[in-house]
Amino acid sequence: MSSNRIKHITPREETLRQEIVSFLPRLRRFARSLARDPDRADDLVQAACQRALERLGQVREGTRLDSWLYRIIYTRWIDKLRRGKTRSANLVVLTNEDAPVPANAKSGNDLAAALDIKKALETLPAEHHAAIMLVSVEGYSYAEAASVLDVPVGTVASRVARARTMLGRFLADGRPHNRQASKPLTGEGAK
């Protein structure tokens, strides 16, 4: 009798399940960059995978599964921020176990540069951090990142440009960016 409760999995759903598993390292990296804590990141990934598995039948042919999963993670994370009233939380890109090792890491300078970049990324506002992670680390186009973040393409372009400016300032002088630089321009400077 209990076999009536078992849902039949179609070959397409099984393929989608396997794709989800193949995306887990990337999903964990993105979630860790948002959550700043490996355990919370794992919770985000688990919640996203659970939600995705529950809704596999809704995935349309041609849908980018990775974009859909990133969107779920980002939405869950924003919901947690709103519930916790911590919208301005700073982000961490990677934990030490995920820290990139430069291919030509022959000197301590390469490691120091990688750590400087990580430190600089930690100073970015949440919205800028998510945008630059999707575009520069995950390789998404601005349009794809806009879809994940549920904002216009121009907003993604602006956030990425501002993030790059803030990162450049941090790396040039070793200090966190000026928070006012991330505010929209008003008055004569606005376009």
C-alpha positions in Angstrom: 0.0 0.0 0.0 2.8 2.4 0.8 4.1 2.0 -2.8 1.1 4.1 -3.9 2.7 7.1 -2.2 6.0 6.8 -4.1 6.1 9.2 -6.9 7.3 7.9 -10.3 10.4 9.7 -11.5 10.5 10.3 -15.2 13.8 9.9 -17.1 13.9 13.7 -17.6 13.5 14.3 -13.9 16.3 11.8 -13.2 18.5 13.7 -15.6 17.6 17.0 -13.9 18.4 15.4 -10.5 21.8 14.4 -11.8 22.4 17.9 -13.2 21.6 19.4 -9.7 24.2 17.1 -8.2 26.8 18.2 -10.7 26.1 21.9 -9.8 26.6 21.3 -6.0 30.2 22.7 -5.8 29.2 25.9 -7.6 26.0 26.3 -5.6 28.0 25.8 -2.4 30.5 28.4 -3.5 27.8 30.9 -4.3 25.9 30.2 -1.0 29.1 30.6 1.0 29.8 33.9 -0.7 26.4 35.1 0.5 26.0 33.5 3.9 29.6 34.0 5.2 29.3 30.8 7.2 29.8 27.3 5.8 26.9 25.8 7.9 24.4 28.5 6.9 25.6 28.1 3.3 25.0 24.4 3.4 21.5 25.1 4.8 20.8 27.4 1.9 22.0 24.9 -0.6 20.0 22.1 1.0 16.8 24.3 1.1 17.4 25.3 -2.6 17.9 21.6 -3.7 14.8 20.5 -1.7 12.7 23.2 -3.3 14.1 22.4 -6.8 13.5 18.7 -6.3 9.9 19.3 -5.2 9.3 21.4 -8.4 11.2 19.4 -11.0 8.0 18.9 -12.9 7.7 22.6 -13.4 11.1 23.0 -15.2 10.5 23.8 -18.8 12.6 22.6 -21.6 15.5 25.0 -22.3 15.5 26.4 -18.8 19.1 26.9 -17.4 18.9 24.8 -14.3 22.0 26.4 -12.8 20.4 29.9 -13.1 17.2 28.6 -11.6 19.1 27.1 -8.6 21.1 30.3 -8.1 17.8 32.2 -8.1 16.4 29.9 -5.4 19.5 30.3 -3.2 19.6 34.1 -3.7 15.9 34.4 -2.9 16.2 32.2 0.2 19.1 34.3 1.4 17.3 37.6 0.8 14.3 36.2 2.7 16.6 35.3 5.7 18.2 38.8 5.6 14.8 40.4 5.7 13.6 38.2 8.5 16.8 38.9 10.4 16.8 42.6 9.5 20.4 42.4 8.4 20.1 43.8 4.9 23.5 45.5 5.0 25.4 42.3 6.0 28.8 42.1 4.4 29.7 39.0 2.5 32.6 36.6 2.3 33.5 35.0 -1.1 35.1 31.8 -0.1 36.1 29.9 2.9 39.7 28.8 3.3 39.0 25.4 1.8 37.6 26.9 -1.3 40.2 29.7 -1.6 41.5 29.8 -5.2 45.1 28.9 -5.6 46.7 30.8 -8.5 48.1 28.5 -11.2 51.5 30.1 -11.0 51.6 30.2 -7.1 55.4 30.1 -6.9 55.7 32.9 -4.4 54.0 34.3 -1.4 53.0 37.4 -3.4 50.5 35.4 -5.4 48.8 34.1 -2.3 48.9 37.6 -0.7 47.2 39.0 -3.9 44.5 36.3 -3.7 43.9 37.1 0.0 43.8 40.8 -0.8 41.1 40.2 -3.4 39.1 38.0 -1.0 39.4 40.7 1.7 38.3 43.3 -0.8 35.3 41.3 -1.8 34.3 41.0 1.8 33.8 44.8 2.0 31.3 45.0 -0.8 27.6 45.7 -0.1 25.5 42.6 -0.5 23.9 43.6 -3.8 27.2 44.4 -5.4 28.8 41.3 -4.1 26.1 39.0 -5.5 26.2 40.7 -8.9 30.0 40.5 -9.3 30.1 36.9 -8.1 27.6 35.9 -10.7 29.2 37.8 -13.6 32.9 37.6 -12.8 33.2 34.3 -11.0 30.3 32.2 -12.3 30.6 33.6 -15.8 27.0 34.7 -16.2 26.0 37.4 -18.7 24.5 40.5 -17.3 21.1 39.4 -18.6 21.4 36.0 -16.9 22.6 37.6 -13.6 19.6 40.0 -13.8 17.3 37.1 -14.1 18.8 35.4 -11.0 18.8 38.6 -9.0 15.3 39.7 -10.3 16.6 43.1 -11.2 16.9 45.0 -14.6 20.0 44.3 -16.7 21.1 47.9 -16.2 21.0 47.5 -12.5 23.4 44.5 -12.7 25.7 46.4 -15.0 25.7 49.3 -12.6 26.3 47.1 -9.6 29.2 45.2 -11.3 30.8 48.5 -12.4 30.5 50.0 -8.9 31.8 46.8 -7.4 34.8 46.8 -9.7 35.5 50.5 -8.8 35.2 49.7 -5.1 37.5 46.7 -5.4 40.1 48.7 -7.3 40.0 51.4 -4.6 40.4 48.8 -1.9 43.3 47.0 -3.7 45.0 50.3 -4.4 45.0 51.7 -0.9 44.2 48.6 1.3 41.2 50.2 2.9 37.5 49.5 2.5 35.7 51.5 -0.1 33.8 54.6 0.6 30.2 53.5 1.2 28.9 56.7 -0.4 30.5 55.5 -3.7 27.8 52.8 -3.9 24.9 55.2 -3.6 23.1 56.3 -6.7 24.2 59.7 -8.1 21.7 62.6 -7.7 21.7 66.1 -8.9 24.2 67.3 -11.5 26.2 64.1 -11.6 23.2 61.8 -12.4 22.6 60.8 -15.9 
